[in-house]
Amino acid sequence: MSKANSTTKKATGVRGTNSRHEGTILATGQLYYFMAAGLVLAALTGVIVKPWHGAFTWPHTLWAAGVFAGLGALYAVVGYGFRTLAPWSRYAVGALALICIASMITRPEGQPALIVSIALIKIFALPVGLLITLYGVYLAYCPQGKQILSKNYQQVVADTPKVKFGFSKIFLVVAILLASVQAVRVLMIFINRAT
C-alpha cells in the first residue's frame, strides 16, 4: 500500500469518527448565516421604517441599525468559520458569546447610545440568540470541537476531498424556524416602535 493511500485511509477514519460533530458544526454555521441575515434585515427595516414614522430620533435609529448590522456581520463571520472549519472560528464564537453575556449583565447609565446598543443586543440575545451562541461555544470548545477546529484537522480535510458531510434535514428545519422567529421578533420591535 502506498503512503498516500495510507494517509487517506487514516484521514478518512478520523473524519468518520468525528462525522456527527463535524456535521453539527457545519449546520450550526448555516444557522449563524440565517441569524446574520435576520439581523441585517432588521437593521435595514429600522432605517427604512424611520422616514415614515418618527418613533426614534435619527441618531438612535442609525445607531440601532449599526449595532444590528455589526452583530449580523459577527454572526456571518462565525458562520463562515464554522462552515469552513476554520481554527480561528473558536475565538470568534467566544467573542460573540462574551458580547451577548456582557450585554446581559451590563447596566449603562447616562449615555443613550450605549444604553440603546446594550438594549438591542439583549433583545436579540434573549432567549434564542444566546442559546444558539452558547451551543456554538460548546461545539467549538468541547474535545471533538477542538480537534475539528484545529490546523491538523484542516490537513485531514485536505486529504479527504471526496468526503462530504451534510446535516440533518430536521436540524435545518429547526434552524430556519428559530432564525425566522428571532428575525420576526426583532423586526416587530422596530415596527411597533415606529407606530
C-alpha positions as CSV (number, residue, x, y, z in Angstrom):
1,M,0.0,0.0,0.0
2,S,1.4,3.4,-0.9
3,K,2.0,6.1,1.7
4,A,-0.7,8.4,0.0
5,N,-3.4,5.6,0.3
6,S,-2.4,5.0,4.0
7,T,-2.7,8.7,4.8
8,T,-6.0,8.9,3.0
9,K,-7.3,5.8,4.8
10,K,-6.2,7.2,8.2
11,A,-7.7,10.7,7.4
12,T,-11.0,9.0,6.3
13,G,-11.1,7.2,9.7
14,V,-10.5,10.4,11.6
15,R,-13.3,12.1,9.7
16,G,-15.6,9.1,10.2
17,T,-15.1,9.2,13.9
18,N,-16.0,12.9,14.0
19,S,-18.7,12.9,11.4
20,R,-21.6,13.7,13.6
21,H,-19.9,16.6,15.4
22,E,-18.4,17.9,12.1
23,G,-21.9,17.8,10.5
24,T,-23.3,19.7,13.5
25,I,-20.7,22.4,13.3
26,L,-21.3,22.8,9.6
27,A,-25.1,23.0,10.2
28,T,-24.6,25.5,13.1
29,G,-22.5,27.6,10.7
30,Q,-25.5,27.7,8.4
31,L,-27.7,28.7,11.3
32,Y,-25.4,31.6,12.0
33,Y,-25.8,32.7,8.4
34,F,-29.5,32.8,8.9
35,M,-29.2,34.8,12.0
36,A,-26.8,37.2,10.3
37,A,-29.4,37.7,7.5
38,G,-32.1,38.4,10.1
39,L,-30.0,41.0,11.9
40,V,-29.1,42.8,8.7
41,L,-32.7,42.7,7.6
42,A,-33.7,44.2,11.0
43,A,-31.1,46.9,10.5
44,L,-32.4,47.8,7.0
45,T,-36.0,47.7,8.2
46,G,-35.2,50.1,11.0
47,V,-33.7,52.6,8.6
48,I,-36.4,52.2,6.0
49,V,-39.3,52.4,8.6
50,K,-37.8,55.5,10.2
51,P,-38.6,58.1,7.5
52,W,-42.3,57.3,7.7
53,H,-42.6,57.1,11.5
54,G,-40.9,59.4,14.0
55,A,-40.5,56.9,16.9
56,F,-36.7,57.2,17.2
57,T,-34.5,60.1,16.5
58,W,-32.2,59.6,13.5
59,P,-29.1,59.2,15.6
60,H,-30.7,56.5,17.7
61,T,-32.1,54.8,14.6
62,L,-28.8,54.8,12.8
63,W,-27.0,53.6,15.9
64,A,-29.5,50.8,16.4
65,A,-29.2,49.8,12.7
66,G,-25.4,49.9,13.1
67,V,-25.5,47.6,16.2
68,F,-27.7,45.1,14.4
69,A,-25.6,45.2,11.2
70,G,-22.4,44.8,13.3
71,L,-23.8,41.9,15.2
72,G,-25.0,40.4,12.0
73,A,-21.5,40.7,10.5
74,L,-20.1,39.0,13.5
75,Y,-22.6,36.1,13.2
76,A,-21.7,35.9,9.5
77,V,-18.0,35.7,10.3
78,V,-18.6,32.9,12.8
79,G,-20.9,31.1,10.3
80,Y,-18.2,31.3,7.7
81,G,-15.6,30.0,10.2
82,F,-17.8,27.1,11.1
83,R,-18.8,26.3,7.5
84,T,-15.1,26.2,6.5
85,L,-14.0,24.5,9.8
86,A,-11.5,27.4,10.3
87,P,-9.5,27.2,13.5
88,W,-10.0,30.9,14.3
89,S,-13.8,30.4,14.5
90,R,-13.4,29.1,18.0
91,Y,-12.2,32.6,19.1
92,A,-14.9,34.4,17.0
93,V,-17.7,32.4,18.6
94,G,-16.2,33.0,22.0
95,A,-16.1,36.8,21.4
96,L,-19.8,36.6,20.2
97,A,-20.8,34.8,23.4
98,L,-18.9,37.4,25.5
99,I,-20.8,40.2,23.8
100,C,-24.1,38.5,24.4
101,I,-23.3,37.7,28.0
102,A,-21.8,41.1,28.7
103,S,-25.0,42.8,27.4
104,M,-27.0,40.7,29.9
105,I,-25.1,41.9,33.0
106,T,-24.2,45.5,32.0
107,R,-26.3,48.4,33.2
108,P,-25.0,51.5,31.5
109,E,-26.1,54.9,32.7
110,G,-26.1,58.3,31.1
111,Q,-25.0,57.5,27.6
112,P,-28.1,57.0,25.4
113,A,-26.1,55.4,22.5
114,L,-24.6,52.8,24.9
115,I,-28.0,52.1,26.5
116,V,-29.6,51.6,23.1
117,S,-26.8,49.3,22.0
118,I,-27.0,47.1,25.0
119,A,-30.8,47.0,25.0
120,L,-30.7,45.9,21.4
121,I,-28.2,43.2,22.0
122,K,-30.4,42.0,24.9
123,I,-33.4,42.0,22.7
124,F,-31.7,39.8,20.2
125,A,-29.7,37.6,22.6
126,L,-32.7,36.5,24.7
127,P,-33.5,33.7,24.5
128,V,-32.9,32.2,21.1
129,G,-29.7,34.1,20.1
130,L,-28.0,33.4,23.4
131,L,-28.9,29.7,23.4
132,I,-27.6,29.3,19.8
133,T,-24.5,31.2,20.6
134,L,-23.8,29.2,23.7
135,Y,-24.4,26.0,21.7
136,G,-21.8,27.2,19.2
137,V,-19.4,27.7,22.1
138,Y,-20.0,24.2,23.3
139,L,-19.4,22.8,19.8
140,A,-16.2,24.8,19.4
141,Y,-14.6,24.1,22.8
142,C,-15.6,20.5,23.6
143,P,-12.8,18.0,22.9
144,Q,-14.2,17.0,19.5
145,G,-14.7,20.6,18.5
146,K,-11.2,21.5,19.5
147,Q,-10.0,18.6,17.3
148,I,-12.2,19.5,14.3
149,L,-11.5,23.3,14.5
150,S,-7.7,22.8,14.5
151,K,-5.0,23.2,11.9
152,N,-4.2,19.5,12.0
153,Y,-7.8,18.7,11.0
154,Q,-7.5,21.1,8.1
155,Q,-4.9,18.7,6.7
156,V,-7.3,15.8,7.4
157,V,-10.0,17.6,5.4
158,A,-7.5,18.3,2.6
159,D,-6.5,14.6,2.5
160,T,-10.2,13.5,2.1
161,P,-11.7,15.8,-0.6
162,K,-14.4,13.3,-1.6
163,V,-15.8,13.0,2.0
164,K,-18.7,15.4,2.4
165,F,-20.9,15.6,5.4
166,G,-24.4,17.0,5.1
167,F,-26.6,17.8,8.0
168,S,-29.9,16.6,9.2
169,K,-32.9,18.0,7.4
170,I,-34.6,18.2,10.8
171,F,-31.8,20.4,12.1
172,L,-32.2,22.6,9.0
173,V,-36.0,23.0,9.6
174,V,-35.4,23.8,13.3
175,A,-32.6,26.2,12.4
176,I,-34.7,28.1,9.9
177,L,-37.7,28.2,12.3
178,L,-35.5,29.5,15.2
179,A,-33.8,32.1,13.0
180,S,-37.2,33.2,11.5
181,V,-38.8,33.6,14.9
182,Q,-35.8,35.6,16.1
183,A,-35.8,37.8,12.9
184,V,-39.6,38.4,13.2
185,R,-39.2,39.3,16.9
186,V,-36.5,41.9,16.1
187,L,-38.5,43.3,13.2
188,M,-41.6,43.6,15.3
189,I,-39.7,45.7,17.8
190,F,-38.8,48.2,15.1
191,I,-42.2,48.2,13.6
192,N,-44.0,48.5,17.0
193,R,-41.7,51.4,18.0
194,A,-42.5,53.1,14.7
195,T,-46.2,53.0,15.0
